[in-house]
Amino acid sequence: PPGLLRLGGALREAGHDVALEDLAFRLGIGDLPGGDALAAAAAALLARRGRPDIVGLSVMGATLPIALLIAEQLKESWPTVPIALGGPGVHGVDITILERFPAIDLVARGEGEVTVVELCEALTGGLAAASSVDGITFRAEGEVRRAPDRAMIRDLEGLPAYAWDLLPPIARYKEITGEMDGLVPIDSGRGCAYDCSFCSLGRTWRRRSRPLPAARLADEIAALRGIPGARRAYLCHDLFGADRAHALALCERLVEREVRVPWEVRARADHLDAELLRRMGSAGCDRVLLGIESASATVRAANQKGMRDDVDLLQVVDDCAAAGVTPILSLILGLPGEGDGELNESLEFCASAALRAGVNLSLHLVNPQPGCALGEELAESSSPIPGVPPDMALGAGESPAERALILGHPDLFSTWSLLPYPKAQLAEL
């Protein structure tokens, strides 16, 4: 998790002692049991690290239930230790979490590098002092209060270095997966300027996007050459190529320095052209995930995708193939506005693309998650459907204790819900 490694670096730079436990890694290697025993075992593992001054749990929508259960266990062991939640899973639900779950004392919203340092320093004056920290939602005198939003970091050049030593070696992670790919995520930029109905990312980042400066990003990709087990870089920012000059500058630096580390990105089809793709391929990019969502321009428009109507999606596939870049074509089936004709348009696009070039197809269902437009409009009428797994929470939330939380708080855990369509239609999709 590269974001957490940056938080570790920020705390260290400020003179704090910091420890990081990747509980997913611990589960993967067998140090933690799955099922209903997971929360108690995870809390016991953390307790063995020694009593801290503060505990932070980073969550996505899919890991929020288990994090809340772990927090309840920790609060029993350390009733006076503040427990904070952060990460993308708290967006839009910070107040609700504090109102319903007394084990959580604080929620950190938005970027954490500055917030976490200020919070640790403020807590020397007690939990009430957290009110002075921007970007914090907290409980005081029985009421939930929200400090002002944290201003986003203007220049990502100032981000701290990764504290790699806080986690097990990359090679140990690869032993769990059994794969030789050695794919390492890089915190290559932040935010999104769009407001797609099915995604909360744009709203989380207040419709702003910032790439890591090209020189710094080239350094972080090159640094993987010195890490055993690291063979590829995964640039996590969703909008590669939105700043075309930045993308070209990165490619130029990687070629000049002969970095020769394969890398892949996430991008929009309307941000890429044949020349940019050619430069990307020459610089080591060999795979790009394209958020197509639907081959129907009508469906994309109905869901605020914001893609230009003149984009020839099959031409983008051809341009990728010519550059030696494999496109991962990501589509969402069952978006509002999609009828049989629009669905067939998407499936025909997938078939045509696969006949033209080597592509990966990634087809999904809609999860009306908290914080996005579909979550706000349809979460209340949506529900989990037995036998139809939710893409954004596949494999998570399956223990009886987690299921009880999910079913008991459907508005908070709509990551597991599917749009209110007939079950037969969802099963077919």
N, C-alpha and C positions, 0 to 999 in steps of 0.2 A: 504493500500500500504506500505509494510514493508520497501522498499528502501527509500521512502520519510521520514519515521519515523527515519531512521538512519541519513539522511541529517539534520533533525531537531536536533537530538542529537549532531551531529558534530558542527553545528552552535552555539548551546548553550554552548558546552564545550569551544568554542572559544570566548565566551562572547557576542554573538550577540543576539538581540531580534528577534524571528522568529514566524511567524504565518503560519498555513497550512489550506487550504480549500480543501476538497474533493468535487469537483463539481459534480461528479457522485452520491455521497451520497445526496447532496442537490437536485439533480434532482429526485432521488429516493423517497425522503420524500415529494416532492411537493413544495419545496422552489423555484425551478426554473421551468419555463415552457419548454416544448419541442418545436421542430419545429424552425421556423425562428426567434422566439423571444429569443432563448436560449443564443446566444452570447451577446446581449445587456444586458440581465438580469444577466448573469454571471459576466460581467464586472461591472455592477452596484453593485452587491453583494460584489465584491472584493473592489470596491471604498469605500464602507461603512466601511471597515476595517481601513481606513485611508491611507494617502499617504505613500508608502514605499520608501526605498532607492533603491530597485531592486525587480522586479517581475520575478519569475521563473515558467514556465509551463512545467510540465512533460507529455510527450506524447508517446503513442504507434502509430503504423501506422494508426489505426482506429480513433484515436482522434486528429491527426494532423490537419485536416481541421477545426474543431471547435476551436481548440487552436489558429489557425491563425486568425480566425474571432474575437475571444475574444481579441486577442492582438491588432487588429485594433481599437476596441472600447476603450481599455485601453489607447492606444497612444493618442487618442483624448482628454481624460481626463487628462492624465499625459504625456505631450509631452517630458519632460526631464527625465523621469524615465526609466532606462534601462530595457528592456524586454528580457529575456533569455529563450531559449527552451533547454530541455534536455530529456533524456530517450531513450528507444530503437527505437522510431519512427523517430529519427533524423539520424540514422546510414546510411551513404552513400549519404545523401541528404543535408548535412549541408550547403555546398556552394550554392546549388540551392535555398534553403530557403532564404538565405540572399540576393541573387541576385534578387529574385522576390518579396520579401515581406519586404518593408521598415519598417514596424512596429516592426520587430524582429531586435534587436541590436546584440545579441550574441547567439551562440549555444555551449552548453557544451557537449563534446564527452566523452563517456566512464564513468568510475566510478566517482561519484560526491562528495564523502565525503571530499577529500582534495581540489578538484577544487572549490567547492562552498565556502569554507572558504577563500581560497586565492583570489578568485574573489571578495568577499565582502570587503576584506581588500584592494585590489588594487583599487577598485572603489572610494575609498576616494580621489584618485588623479584624478578622472574623467574617462570617458569612454575609453579614449585612453590608460589608464594604464592597461586595460585588456590584452594588448599585452604581458605583462610579465607573464601571467598565462598559463601554459601548459594545453592542452586539450580544448582550446577555439578556435572557429572560429568566427571572428568578422569583422565589417565593419569600415574601417578607410580611410579618405580622398577619399571617394567614391569607394574604392576598397575593395573586400572581401579578408581577409587574414586568414591564418591558423597557429596558434601556434603549436609547436611540440606536438605529442601525449603525453598524461599523462601516466607516468609509472604506471602499475597496482600495487595495494597494495599487497605486498608479503605475509604478515601474516595477515589473517582475524581476528586473535585474537584481533587486535588493533581497530576493528570497534567500533564505539560508540554504546551505548545502544539505544533502541527504545525510542523516546519521545512520549509515548502512549497518554499523556494528550493533545497533539495537535489535536487529532481527537475525534469524539464522541465515546462513549463506544461501545464495540463489540456488546453488547445486542441491541443497536439501529440499527446497521447494520442488525442484524438477524430479527428485526421487519419488515424491508423492504422486505426481501426475503420470509418471511413467513415460513422459514425452521428452524428446531430445531438442525441442524447438528452442528452449532457453529464452522465451519471450519475457522481456523486462519492461514494465510500465514506466514511462517518463512523464513527469508533471510538466507538459509542454506548453500549457496555456490554460486560460480559465474563462468560463463564461460563454454566453450565446446571445446574439442580438435578435433572435427570433422568438416567437411565442406559439409554437406548434401546440395544438389542442391536447395532444396526448403526452406531452413532456413538460416537466416542471423546471427544466434547466434554465430556460430564458428568464423565468420569474425569479428563480433563486439568485441569479447574478444580475438582476435588474436590467436585463436586456443589453448588457455590455459584454464585449469579448476582448481579451488581451492575450496575445501570444508571448511566450518567453522569448526574450531577444535572441535573434538568430545566432549570434556568437556564443551566447551562454548555452543555448540548446545544442549547438554543435559540440561544445565541450562535454555536455552531459551524455550525449550519444557516444562520443569517443571514449569516455571514461569506462564504458561497459567492456572495452577490450581488456581491462585489467581485473575484471571480476570473474572468477571461475564459475562456469555454468551459464554465464550470460552470453547469448549468441545473437539476439535480435532485440531491437528497441520497438516498443509500442508507444507512440506519441498519443497521449490520452485526450488532448484537446479536440473537441468535436468539430471544429471549423477550420481545419487545415486548408489553406488556400484562400480563405476569406480576405486575408491581407496578402495579396499576390506578391507584392514586393518583398515581404518577409519570407514567404515560401521560396522565392527564387534566391534570396540571399542565403538561406539555410542550405539549399542545394549547392550553391556556389562554394560555400565554405567547406562542406563535406567533400566535394570533389577536389578542391585545392589541397586539403589536408590529407587526402587519401585515407579517409576514416575507414571505409569498407566494412561498416557494420550494417547489416540489412535492417530495414525499418519499415513500419507500417503506420498508417494514419486513419483517422476518421474524417470524412469530408462530405460536402454537399455536391451533387452532380453539377449544379450551376456555378460552382466555384472553380471547376477544373476545365482546362482546355488542352488541346493536343500538345502545345509547346510546353506548358507547365508539367504535364504528365511525362513528357520526354525528359525534361530536366530532373524530375523526381526519380525516374527510372535510372538515369545515369548516376545519380547520387546515392543509390542503394535502396530506394523504396521499391518493394516488390508486392505490396498488397495494400488496398485501400477499401475501407468500409464506406459504402455510399448509402445514405438514408434516402431511399426512393419513396418509401411509405406506400404509394399507390402509383400505378402507371396511368391512372385517370387524372387529368389535370383538374377536373371538376371536384373529385374527392380531395385532392391536395388542397385546393382553394377552400373547400368547406371546413378543412381542419387547420387552416392558418399556416400551412407549410411555407408559404412565401416564395415558392420556386418560380422562376421565370417560365412563362408559357412556351417560349421559343427553344427551350432546351430539348435537344434530340437525345433521348436516353440511350438508344442503341448506338448512336454515334459515340457517346461517352464510353460505352463498352468497347467499341472498336479502338478508340484512342488509347484506352488502358492497355489493350492487347498489344498494340503497336509499340507501346513504351515498355513492355515487359512487366506490367503491373497487373496483378490479379484483382479484379473487383469483387468485393463481397456485397451483394445486392440485398439490402435489408428492406423488406416490405411488411406492412401491417395489414392483416386481413380483417375485415369487419369494421372498418372505420365508419362513423356516421356518414351517410350519403352514398354508401356503396351498395348498389344493387347487383343483380346477376350480371348485367352487362359490364359494369365497372370491375367486378371481381374477375370476370373472364379476360378483361383487358390486362389486368395485372398478371394473370397466369400465362397469357399469351406472350407478354413481355418476358417473363422468366424463361419460357421455352425458347423464344427467339434469341435471347441473350446467350443461353447455354449452347445453342447451335452455332453461334458466331465466334465464341471464344471460351477459354477456360474460365469459368466463373464459380463463385460460391453463392448459393442461395440461402437466405436467412429469412424465414417467414414467421410472423408473430401474430398473437392476438392482442387486443387492447386491454390494458389494465388501467382503470381510471384512478390513478394514484393521487394522493393528497398534493395540493399545490399546483396542479395543472388544470386547464379549463375543463376537460372531461371529468376530472375528479370533482371539481366544484359543481358541475351540472348533473352528473350522473352517478356519483359514488353512492348517494343515498338510495337510489333505486337499483343499484348493482349488487351482486352477491357472489360468493364463491360457488362454483359448480363442481360437484363431485365427479371425478373422472376426466375433467378438463383442466389440466394444470396451467396456472398463471405463469406467463413467461418471466415476469420480473421477480418471481419468488420461487422458481423451480427448485425443489429440494429443500426449501426452508419452511419453517413454521409447521412441521409435521408432528411434533410431539403433542401429547394430549394437553399439556399445560399451555403451549403456544396456541393450539387450536381453540382453547377456551377463551384466551385473550382475543383472538381474531374474530371469533363469533360474537363475543361480548361487546366489542367496540368496532363495529363495521365501518364507522366513519373514519376512525383512526388508521385502520388496517385495510384500506381499499386496494392496496397493492395485490391482495389475493382475489379481488373481485373481477368479474368479467361483465361486459356491458349487458344490459337487460334484453337479451335476445332469447329466442327459444333455445332450450338446451340442445335440441337436435341440430339446429343451425350452428351453434358453437362447436359441437362435437364434430360436425362435418368440416368446419374450417380448421 
